[in-house]
């Protein structure tokens, strides 16, 4: 983030990778924050209908579903 800036696609991809690592380590609160950060960057760069954005939304839905958080999953479809 410091090298490329907060609104760079590689920053968003790094956030997503880190979120998966944290999720797999059981650090769910931190993982969610990184998933959401990736989502915000991708939405800003691409808009809501871009395939990268759709993929990030699927990752969020899967993350929430694994935790039994159906209301959040339903919110993003």
Secondary structure in CASP SS format (residue, H / E / C, confidence):
PFRMAT SS
TARGET T0000
AUTHOR 0000-0000-0000
METHOD secondary structure of the structure
MODEL  1
X C 1.00
X C 1.00
X C 1.00
X C 1.00
X C 1.00
X C 1.00
X C 1.00
X C 1.00
X H 1.00
X H 1.00
X H 1.00
X H 1.00
X H 1.00
X H 1.00
X H 1.00
X H 1.00
X H 1.00
X H 1.00
X H 1.00
X H 1.00
X H 1.00
X H 1.00
X H 1.00
X H 1.00
X C 1.00
X C 1.00
X C 1.00
X H 1.00
X H 1.00
X H 1.00
X H 1.00
X H 1.00
X H 1.00
X H 1.00
X H 1.00
X H 1.00
X H 1.00
X H 1.00
X H 1.00
X H 1.00
X H 1.00
X H 1.00
X H 1.00
X H 1.00
X H 1.00
X H 1.00
X C 1.00
X C 1.00
X C 1.00
X C 1.00
X H 1.00
X H 1.00
X H 1.00
X H 1.00
X H 1.00
X H 1.00
X H 1.00
X H 1.00
X H 1.00
X H 1.00
X H 1.00
X H 1.00
X H 1.00
X H 1.00
X H 1.00
X H 1.00
X C 1.00
X C 1.00
X C 1.00
X H 1.00
X H 1.00
X H 1.00
X H 1.00
X H 1.00
X H 1.00
X H 1.00
X C 1.00
END
